[in-house]
Amino acid sequence: MIVVADTSLFVALANIGQLDLLPRLFGRVLIPPQVLDELQSPKRPGTVRAFVATPPEWLEVQAPMEVEPIPDLHVGETAAISLARECHAELLVIDETQGRKAAGDRGLTVTGTIGVLEAAAKRGLVRLEDEFERLKRMGFWVNPKLLDARLALFREGRHEPETAAGQDQESQQPEE
């Protein structure tokens, strides 16, 4: 499975201590150099910078041949969308609402950090309740009420995969 990810997934999972979920769920994850640059930024938490200082084998940096300019998106988001399109990724992990919409408009299958955690919980790798609480404590830029609603649906077994572009996450702050 080819999976491309944007910055916010790594920031969130590093902050809750769950980066090891990514190789367990996807094998490997691709990021463009622009996302690597965002992860190395001095304004990122030390856990994030330490992670990318010595990236694991499952994290692959690959430059898109061409980055499509998409208005109102950060460089990491546009590069991730371009890379996902070029390598025919089965999944793009992106949290920012406008980025999710732009990716969906370009025919990409999209999920976000919430969807990754739900997939991990479905496979018994994490307790979703615990991970959502950790996201709330770290100040993840999703409305806590959305996390509560997703958890309720998950518990009832009625949750839909969190893949609809821009529909399931309410971004409260930009990632960079």
Long-range contacts (C-beta under 8 A, 24 or more apart in sequence): 1-26, 1-27, 1-90, 1-91, 2-30, 2-87, 2-88, 2-89, 2-90, 2-91, 3-28, 3-29, 3-30, 3-89, 3-90, 3-91, 3-92, 3-93, 4-29, 4-30, 4-31, 4-32, 4-80, 4-83, 4-84, 4-87, 4-89, 4-91, 4-92, 4-93, 5-29, 5-30, 5-31, 5-35, 5-80, 5-92, 5-93, 5-94, 6-31, 6-35, 6-76, 6-77, 6-80, 6-92, 6-93, 6-94, 6-95, 6-96, 6-99, 6-175, 7-35, 7-38, 7-39, 7-76, 7-175, 7-176, 8-94, 8-95, 8-96, 8-112, 8-113, 8-141, 8-175, 9-93, 9-94, 9-95, 9-112, 9-113, 9-116, 10-35, 10-39, 10-48, 10-51, 10-52, 11-39, 11-44, 11-45, 11-48, 11-175, 12-95, 12-113, 12-135, 12-138, 12-140, 13-113, 13-116, 14-45, 14-47, 14-48, 14-51, 15-45, 15-47, 15-48, 15-134, 15-138, 15-140, 16-131, 16-134, 16-135, 16-138, 17-134, 18-117, 18-120, 18-126, 18-131, 19-51, 21-116, 21-117, 21-120, 21-125, 21-126, 22-58, 22-59, 22-116, 23-56, 23-58, 24-120, 24-125, 25-116, 25-119, 25-120, 25-123, 25-125, 26-58, 26-91, 27-58, 28-57, 28-58, 28-59, 28-60, 29-58, 29-59, 29-60, 29-93, 30-60, 30-61, 30-62, 30-83, 30-87, 30-89, 31-59, 31-60, 31-61, 31-62, 31-80, 31-83, 32-61, 32-62, 32-63, 32-64, 32-67, 32-76, 32-79, 32-80, 32-82, 32-83, 33-61, 33-63, 33-79, 34-67, 34-75, 34-76, 34-78, 34-79, 34-80, 35-76, 35-79, 35-80, 36-61, 37-76, 38-74, 38-75, 38-76, 38-175, 38-176, 41-176, 62-87, 70-102, 72-98, 73-98, 73-99, 73-102, 74-99, 74-174, 74-175, 74-176, 76-175, 76-176, 77-102, 81-106, 81-108, 84-108, 95-141, 95-142, 95-169, 95-171, 95-175, 96-171, 96-174, 96-175, 97-166, 97-169, 97-170, 97-171, 98-166, 100-165, 100-166, 100-167, 100-169, 101-165, 101-166, 102-165, 103-165, 104-164, 104-165, 104-166, 105-165, 108-165, 109-163, 110-163, 110-164, 110-165, 111-161, 111-162, 111-163, 112-162, 112-168, 112-169, 113-140, 113-142, 114-142, 114-146, 114-147, 114-150, 114-162, 114-168, 114-169, 115-161, 115-162, 115-163, 115-168, 118-150, 118-154, 118-159, 118-161, 118-162, 121-154, 128-154, 141-171, 141-172, 141-173, 141-174, 141-175, 142-169, 142-170, 142-171, 142-172, 143-170, 143-172, 146-170
